[in-house]
Amino acid sequence: MMTADEIKESFKSVKRNLINAHDSISGVADFMEMRLTTEYDRASSKEYGTVCRVLGILEEQIASISNQLTKLK
């Protein structure tokens, strides 16, 4: 069984990895935005939509882990 400190450290590690993934994918989104110059282009791009959804999911998971860490304190 894991101790409370081990659980906290595990959450922190996962959170760091999610933040790193978010930063990397944000770079991809920024690049896509440069190429998709109009709002219509961005709205009609399936790939850009997927990237935005992934960023949203990562943000939700980062917030969830932050809330769990707060509860453990």
Distance bins in CASP14 RR format, pairs under 12 A and 6 or more apart:
PFRMAT RR
TARGET T0000
AUTHOR 0000-0000-0000
RMODE 2
METHOD distances of the structure
MODEL  1
1 7 0 0 0 0 1 0 0 0 0 0 0
2 8 0 0 0 0 1 0 0 0 0 0 0
2 9 0 0 0 0 1 0 0 0 0 0 0
2 10 1 0 0 1 0 0 0 0 0 0 0
2 11 0 0 0 0 0 1 0 0 0 0 0
2 72 0 0 0 0 0 1 0 0 0 0 0
3 9 0 0 0 0 1 0 0 0 0 0 0
3 10 0 0 0 0 0 1 0 0 0 0 0
3 72 0 0 0 0 0 1 0 0 0 0 0
4 10 0 0 0 0 0 1 0 0 0 0 0
4 11 0 0 0 0 0 1 0 0 0 0 0
4 68 0 0 0 0 0 1 0 0 0 0 0
4 69 0 0 0 0 0 1 0 0 0 0 0
4 71 0 0 0 0 0 1 0 0 0 0 0
4 72 1 0 0 1 0 0 0 0 0 0 0
4 73 0 0 0 0 1 0 0 0 0 0 0
5 11 0 0 0 0 0 1 0 0 0 0 0
5 12 0 0 0 0 0 1 0 0 0 0 0
5 69 0 0 0 0 0 1 0 0 0 0 0
5 72 0 0 0 0 1 0 0 0 0 0 0
5 73 0 0 0 0 0 1 0 0 0 0 0
6 12 0 0 0 0 0 1 0 0 0 0 0
6 13 0 0 0 0 0 1 0 0 0 0 0
6 72 0 0 0 0 0 1 0 0 0 0 0
7 13 0 0 0 0 0 1 0 0 0 0 0
7 14 0 0 0 0 0 1 0 0 0 0 0
7 65 0 0 0 0 0 1 0 0 0 0 0
7 68 0 0 0 0 1 0 0 0 0 0 0
7 69 0 0 0 0 1 0 0 0 0 0 0
7 71 0 0 0 0 0 1 0 0 0 0 0
7 72 1 0 0 1 0 0 0 0 0 0 0
7 73 0 0 0 0 0 1 0 0 0 0 0
8 14 0 0 0 0 0 1 0 0 0 0 0
8 15 0 0 0 0 0 1 0 0 0 0 0
8 65 0 0 0 0 0 1 0 0 0 0 0
8 66 0 0 0 0 0 1 0 0 0 0 0
8 68 0 0 0 0 1 0 0 0 0 0 0
8 69 1 0 0 1 0 0 0 0 0 0 0
8 70 0 0 0 0 0 1 0 0 0 0 0
8 71 0 0 0 0 0 1 0 0 0 0 0
8 72 1 0 1 0 0 0 0 0 0 0 0
8 73 0 0 0 0 1 0 0 0 0 0 0
9 15 0 0 0 0 0 1 0 0 0 0 0
9 16 0 0 0 0 0 1 0 0 0 0 0
9 69 0 0 0 0 0 1 0 0 0 0 0
9 72 0 0 0 0 0 1 0 0 0 0 0
10 16 0 0 0 0 0 1 0 0 0 0 0
10 17 0 0 0 0 0 1 0 0 0 0 0
10 65 0 0 0 0 1 0 0 0 0 0 0
10 68 0 0 0 0 0 1 0 0 0 0 0
10 69 0 0 0 0 0 1 0 0 0 0 0
10 72 0 0 0 0 0 1 0 0 0 0 0
11 17 0 0 0 0 0 1 0 0 0 0 0
11 18 0 0 0 0 0 1 0 0 0 0 0
11 61 0 0 0 0 0 1 0 0 0 0 0
11 62 0 0 0 0 0 1 0 0 0 0 0
11 64 0 0 0 0 1 0 0 0 0 0 0
11 65 1 0 1 0 0 0 0 0 0 0 0
11 66 0 0 0 0 1 0 0 0 0 0 0
11 67 0 0 0 0 0 1 0 0 0 0 0
11 68 1 0 0 1 0 0 0 0 0 0 0
11 69 1 0 1 0 0 0 0 0 0 0 0
11 70 0 0 0 0 0 1 0 0 0 0 0
11 71 0 0 0 0 0 1 0 0 0 0 0
11 72 1 0 0 1 0 0 0 0 0 0 0
11 73 0 0 0 0 0 1 0 0 0 0 0
12 18 0 0 0 0 0 1 0 0 0 0 0
12 19 0 0 0 0 0 1 0 0 0 0 0
12 62 0 0 0 0 0 1 0 0 0 0 0
12 65 0 0 0 0 1 0 0 0 0 0 0
12 66 0 0 0 0 1 0 0 0 0 0 0
12 68 0 0 0 0 0 1 0 0 0 0 0
12 69 1 0 0 1 0 0 0 0 0 0 0
12 72 0 0 0 0 0 1 0 0 0 0 0
12 73 0 0 0 0 0 1 0 0 0 0 0
13 19 0 0 0 0 0 1 0 0 0 0 0
13 20 0 0 0 0 0 1 0 0 0 0 0
13 65 0 0 0 0 1 0 0 0 0 0 0
13 69 0 0 0 0 0 1 0 0 0 0 0
14 20 0 0 0 0 0 1 0 0 0 0 0
14 21 0 0 0 0 0 1 0 0 0 0 0
14 58 0 0 0 0 0 1 0 0 0 0 0
14 61 0 0 0 0 1 0 0 0 0 0 0
14 62 0 0 0 0 1 0 0 0 0 0 0
14 64 0 0 0 0 0 1 0 0 0 0 0
14 65 1 0 0 1 0 0 0 0 0 0 0
14 66 0 0 0 0 0 1 0 0 0 0 0
14 68 0 0 0 0 1 0 0 0 0 0 0
14 69 0 0 0 0 0 1 0 0 0 0 0
15 21 0 0 0 0 0 1 0 0 0 0 0
15 22 0 0 0 0 0 1 0 0 0 0 0
15 58 0 0 0 0 0 1 0 0 0 0 0
15 59 0 0 0 0 0 1 0 0 0 0 0
15 61 0 0 0 0 1 0 0 0 0 0 0
15 62 1 0 0 1 0 0 0 0 0 0 0
15 63 0 0 0 0 1 0 0 0 0 0 0
15 64 0 0 0 0 1 0 0 0 0 0 0
15 65 1 0 1 0 0 0 0 0 0 0 0
15 66 1 0 0 1 0 0 0 0 0 0 0
15 67 0 0 0 0 0 1 0 0 0 0 0
15 68 0 0 0 0 1 0 0 0 0 0 0
15 69 1 0 0 1 0 0 0 0 0 0 0
15 70 0 0 0 0 0 1 0 0 0 0 0
16 22 0 0 0 0 0 1 0 0 0 0 0
16 23 0 0 0 0 0 1 0 0 0 0 0
16 62 0 0 0 0 1 0 0 0 0 0 0
16 65 0 0 0 0 1 0 0 0 0 0 0
16 66 0 0 0 0 0 1 0 0 0 0 0
16 69 0 0 0 0 0 1 0 0 0 0 0
17 23 0 0 0 0 0 1 0 0 0 0 0
17 24 0 0 0 0 0 1 0 0 0 0 0
17 58 0 0 0 0 0 1 0 0 0 0 0
17 61 0 0 0 0 0 1 0 0 0 0 0
17 62 0 0 0 0 0 1 0 0 0 0 0
17 65 0 0 0 0 0 1 0 0 0 0 0
18 24 0 0 0 0 0 1 0 0 0 0 0
18 25 0 0 0 0 0 1 0 0 0 0 0
18 54 0 0 0 0 0 1 0 0 0 0 0
18 55 0 0 0 0 0 1 0 0 0 0 0
18 56 0 0 0 0 0 1 0 0 0 0 0
18 57 0 0 0 0 1 0 0 0 0 0 0
18 58 1 0 1 0 0 0 0 0 0 0 0
18 59 0 0 0 0 1 0 0 0 0 0 0
18 60 0 0 0 0 0 1 0 0 0 0 0
18 61 1 0 1 0 0 0 0 0 0 0 0
18 62 1 0 1 0 0 0 0 0 0 0 0
18 63 0 0 0 0 0 1 0 0 0 0 0
18 64 0 0 0 0 1 0 0 0 0 0 0
18 65 1 0 0 1 0 0 0 0 0 0 0
18 66 0 0 0 0 0 1 0 0 0 0 0
19 25 0 0 0 0 0 1 0 0 0 0 0
19 26 0 0 0 0 0 1 0 0 0 0 0
19 55 0 0 0 0 0 1 0 0 0 0 0
19 58 0 0 0 0 1 0 0 0 0 0 0
19 59 0 0 0 0 1 0 0 0 0 0 0
19 61 0 0 0 0 0 1 0 0 0 0 0
19 62 1 0 0 1 0 0 0 0 0 0 0
19 63 0 0 0 0 0 1 0 0 0 0 0
19 65 0 0 0 0 1 0 0 0 0 0 0
19 66 0 0 0 0 0 1 0 0 0 0 0
20 26 0 0 0 0 0 1 0 0 0 0 0
20 27 0 0 0 0 0 1 0 0 0 0 0
20 58 0 0 0 0 0 1 0 0 0 0 0
20 62 0 0 0 0 0 1 0 0 0 0 0
21 27 0 0 0 0 0 1 0 0 0 0 0
21 28 0 0 0 0 0 1 0 0 0 0 0
21 51 0 0 0 0 0 1 0 0 0 0 0
21 54 0 0 0 0 1 0 0 0 0 0 0
21 55 0 0 0 0 1 0 0 0 0 0 0
21 56 0 0 0 0 0 1 0 0 0 0 0
21 57 0 0 0 0 0 1 0 0 0 0 0
21 58 1 0 0 1 0 0 0 0 0 0 0
21 59 0 0 0 0 0 1 0 0 0 0 0
21 61 0 0 0 0 1 0 0 0 0 0 0
21 62 0 0 0 0 1 0 0 0 0 0 0
22 28 0 0 0 0 0 1 0 0 0 0 0
22 29 0 0 0 0 0 1 0 0 0 0 0
22 51 0 0 0 0 0 1 0 0 0 0 0
22 54 0 0 0 0 1 0 0 0 0 0 0
22 55 1 0 0 1 0 0 0 0 0 0 0
22 56 0 0 0 0 1 0 0 0 0 0 0
22 57 0 0 0 0 1 0 0 0 0 0 0
22 58 1 0 1 0 0 0 0 0 0 0 0
22 59 1 0 0 1 0 0 0 0 0 0 0
22 60 0 0 0 0 0 1 0 0 0 0 0
22 61 0 0 0 0 1 0 0 0 0 0 0
22 62 1 0 0 1 0 0 0 0 0 0 0
22 63 0 0 0 0 0 1 0 0 0 0 0
23 29 0 0 0 0 0 1 0 0 0 0 0
23 30 0 0 0 0 0 1 0 0 0 0 0
23 55 0 0 0 0 0 1 0 0 0 0 0
23 58 0 0 0 0 1 0 0 0 0 0 0
23 59 0 0 0 0 0 1 0 0 0 0 0
23 62 0 0 0 0 0 1 0 0 0 0 0
24 30 0 0 0 0 0 1 0 0 0 0 0
24 31 0 0 0 0 0 1 0 0 0 0 0
24 51 0 0 0 0 0 1 0 0 0 0 0
24 54 0 0 0 0 0 1 0 0 0 0 0
24 55 0 0 0 0 0 1 0 0 0 0 0
24 58 0 0 0 0 0 1 0 0 0 0 0
25 31 0 0 0 0 0 1 0 0 0 0 0
25 32 0 0 0 0 0 1 0 0 0 0 0
25 48 0 0 0 0 0 1 0 0 0 0 0
25 49 0 0 0 0 0 1 0 0 0 0 0
25 50 0 0 0 0 0 1 0 0 0 0 0
25 51 1 0 0 1 0 0 0 0 0 0 0
25 52 0 0 0 0 1 0 0 0 0 0 0
25 53 0 0 0 0 0 1 0 0 0 0 0
25 54 1 0 1 0 0 0 0 0 0 0 0
25 55 1 0 1 0 0 0 0 0 0 0 0
25 56 0 0 0 0 1 0 0 0 0 0 0
25 57 0 0 0 0 0 1 0 0 0 0 0
25 58 1 0 0 1 0 0 0 0 0 0 0
25 59 0 0 0 0 0 1 0 0 0 0 0
26 32 0 0 0 0 0 1 0 0 0 0 0
26 33 0 0 0 0 0 1 0 0 0 0 0
26 51 0 0 0 0 1 0 0 0 0 0 0
26 52 0 0 0 0 0 1 0 0 0 0 0
26 54 0 0 0 0 0 1 0 0 0 0 0
26 55 1 0 0 1 0 0 0 0 0 0 0
26 56 0 0 0 0 0 1 0 0 0 0 0
26 58 0 0 0 0 1 0 0 0 0 0 0
26 59 0 0 0 0 0 1 0 0 0 0 0
27 33 0 0 0 0 1 0 0 0 0 0 0
27 34 0 0 0 0 0 1 0 0 0 0 0
27 51 0 0 0 0 1 0 0 0 0 0 0
27 54 0 0 0 0 0 1 0 0 0 0 0
27 55 0 0 0 0 1 0 0 0 0 0 0
28 34 0 0 0 0 0 1 0 0 0 0 0
28 35 0 0 0 0 0 1 0 0 0 0 0
28 47 0 0 0 0 1 0 0 0 0 0 0
28 48 0 0 0 0 1 0 0 0 0 0 0
28 49 0 0 0 0 0 1 0 0 0 0 0
28 50 0 0 0 0 0 1 0 0 0 0 0
28 51 1 0 1 0 0 0 0 0 0 0 0
28 52 0 0 0 0 0 1 0 0 0 0 0
28 54 0 0 0 0 1 0 0 0 0 0 0
28 55 0 0 0 0 1 0 0 0 0 0 0
29 35 0 0 0 0 0 1 0 0 0 0 0
29 36 0 0 0 0 0 1 0 0 0 0 0
29 42 0 0 0 0 1 0 0 0 0 0 0
29 45 0 0 0 0 0 1 0 0 0 0 0
29 47 0 0 0 0 0 1 0 0 0 0 0
29 48 1 0 0 1 0 0 0 0 0 0 0
29 49 0 0 0 0 1 0 0 0 0 0 0
29 50 0 0 0 0 0 1 0 0 0 0 0
29 51 1 0 1 0 0 0 0 0 0 0 0
29 52 1 0 0 1 0 0 0 0 0 0 0
29 53 0 0 0 0 0 1 0 0 0 0 0
29 54 0 0 0 0 1 0 0 0 0 0 0
29 55 1 0 0 1 0 0 0 0 0 0 0
29 56 0 0 0 0 0 1 0 0 0 0 0
29 58 0 0 0 0 0 1 0 0 0 0 0
30 36 0 0 0 0 0 1 0 0 0 0 0
30 48 0 0 0 0 0 1 0 0 0 0 0
30 51 0 0 0 0 1 0 0 0 0 0 0
30 52 0 0 0 0 0 1 0 0 0 0 0
30 55 0 0 0 0 0 1 0 0 0 0 0
31 47 0 0 0 0 0 1 0 0 0 0 0
31 48 0 0 0 0 0 1 0 0 0 0 0
31 51 0 0 0 0 1 0 0 0 0 0 0
32 41 0 0 0 0 1 0 0 0 0 0 0
32 42 1 0 0 1 0 0 0 0 0 0 0
32 45 1 0 0 1 0 0 0 0 0 0 0
32 46 0 0 0 0 0 1 0 0 0 0 0
32 47 1 0 0 1 0 0 0 0 0 0 0
32 48 1 0 1 0 0 0 0 0 0 0 0
32 49 0 0 0 0 1 0 0 0 0 0 0
32 50 0 0 0 0 0 1 0 0 0 0 0
32 51 1 0 0 1 0 0 0 0 0 0 0
32 52 0 0 0 0 1 0 0 0 0 0 0
32 55 0 0 0 0 0 1 0 0 0 0 0
33 39 0 0 0 0 0 1 0 0 0 0 0
33 41 0 0 0 0 1 0 0 0 0 0 0
33 42 1 0 0 1 0 0 0 0 0 0 0
33 45 0 0 0 0 1 0 0 0 0 0 0
33 47 0 0 0 0 0 1 0 0 0 0 0
33 48 1 0 0 1 0 0 0 0 0 0 0
33 49 0 0 0 0 0 1 0 0 0 0 0
33 51 0 0 0 0 1 0 0 0 0 0 0
33 52 0 0 0 0 1 0 0 0 0 0 0
33 55 0 0 0 0 0 1 0 0 0 0 0
34 41 0 0 0 0 0 1 0 0 0 0 0
34 42 0 0 0 0 0 1 0 0 0 0 0
34 48 0 0 0 0 0 1 0 0 0 0 0
35 41 0 0 0 0 1 0 0 0 0 0 0
35 42 0 0 0 0 1 0 0 0 0 0 0
35 45 0 0 0 0 1 0 0 0 0 0 0
35 47 0 0 0 0 0 1 0 0 0 0 0
35 48 0 0 0 0 1 0 0 0 0 0 0
35 51 0 0 0 0 0 1 0 0 0 0 0
36 42 1 0 1 0 0 0 0 0 0 0 0
36 43 0 0 0 0 1 0 0 0 0 0 0
36 44 0 0 0 0 1 0 0 0 0 0 0
36 45 1 0 1 0 0 0 0 0 0 0 0
36 46 0 0 0 0 0 1 0 0 0 0 0
36 47 0 0 0 0 1 0 0 0 0 0 0
36 48 1 0 1 0 0 0 0 0 0 0 0
36 49 0 0 0 0 0 1 0 0 0 0 0
36 51 0 0 0 0 0 1 0 0 0 0 0
36 52 0 0 0 0 0 1 0 0 0 0 0
37 45 0 0 0 0 0 1 0 0 0 0 0
37 48 0 0 0 0 0 1 0 0 0 0 0
38 44 0 0 0 0 1 0 0 0 0 0 0
38 45 0 0 0 0 0 1 0 0 0 0 0
38 48 0 0 0 0 0 1 0 0 0 0 0
39 45 0 0 0 0 0 1 0 0 0 0 0
39 48 0 0 0 0 0 1 0 0 0 0 0
40 48 0 0 0 0 0 1 0 0 0 0 0
41 47 0 0 0 0 0 1 0 0 0 0 0
41 48 0 0 0 0 1 0 0 0 0 0 0
41 49 0 0 0 0 0 1 0 0 0 0 0
42 48 1 0 1 0 0 0 0 0 0 0 0
42 49 1 0 0 1 0 0 0 0 0 0 0
42 51 0 0 0 0 0 1 0 0 0 0 0
42 52 0 0 0 0 1 0 0 0 0 0 0
43 49 0 0 0 0 1 0 0 0 0 0 0
43 52 0 0 0 0 0 1 0 0 0 0 0
45 51 0 0 0 0 1 0 0 0 0 0 0
45 52 0 0 0 0 1 0 0 0 0 0 0
46 52 0 0 0 0 0 1 0 0 0 0 0
46 53 0 0 0 0 0 1 0 0 0 0 0
47 53 0 0 0 0 0 1 0 0 0 0 0
47 54 0 0 0 0 0 1 0 0 0 0 0
48 54 0 0 0 0 0 1 0 0 0 0 0
48 55 0 0 0 0 0 1 0 0 0 0 0
49 55 0 0 0 0 1 0 0 0 0 0 0
49 56 0 0 0 0 0 1 0 0 0 0 0
50 56 0 0 0 0 0 1 0 0 0 0 0
50 57 0 0 0 0 0 1 0 0 0 0 0
51 57 0 0 0 0 0 1 0 0 0 0 0
51 58 0 0 0 0 0 1 0 0 0 0 0
52 58 0 0 0 0 0 1 0 0 0 0 0
52 59 0 0 0 0 0 1 0 0 0 0 0
53 59 0 0 0 0 0 1 0 0 0 0 0
53 60 0 0 0 0 0 1 0 0 0 0 0
54 60 0 0 0 0 0 1 0 0 0 0 0
54 61 0 0 0 0 0 1 0 0 0 0 0
55 61 0 0 0 0 0 1 0 0 0 0 0
55 62 0 0 0 0 0 1 0 0 0 0 0
56 62 0 0 0 0 1 0 0 0 0 0 0
56 63 0 0 0 0 1 0 0 0 0 0 0
56 64 0 0 0 0 0 1 0 0 0 0 0
57 63 0 0 0 0 0 1 0 0 0 0 0
57 64 0 0 0 0 0 1 0 0 0 0 0
58 64 0 0 0 0 0 1 0 0 0 0 0
58 65 0 0 0 0 0 1 0 0 0 0 0
59 65 0 0 0 0 0 1 0 0 0 0 0
59 66 0 0 0 0 0 1 0 0 0 0 0
60 66 0 0 0 0 0 1 0 0 0 0 0
60 67 0 0 0 0 0 1 0 0 0 0 0
61 67 0 0 0 0 0 1 0 0 0 0 0
61 68 0 0 0 0 0 1 0 0 0 0 0
62 68 0 0 0 0 0 1 0 0 0 0 0
62 69 0 0 0 0 0 1 0 0 0 0 0
63 69 0 0 0 0 0 1 0 0 0 0 0
63 70 0 0 0 0 0 1 0 0 0 0 0
64 70 0 0 0 0 0 1 0 0 0 0 0
64 71 0 0 0 0 0 1 0 0 0 0 0
65 71 0 0 0 0 0 1 0 0 0 0 0
65 72 0 0 0 0 0 1 0 0 0 0 0
66 72 0 0 0 0 0 1 0 0 0 0 0
66 73 0 0 0 0 0 1 0 0 0 0 0
67 73 0 0 0 0 0 1 0 0 0 0 0
END
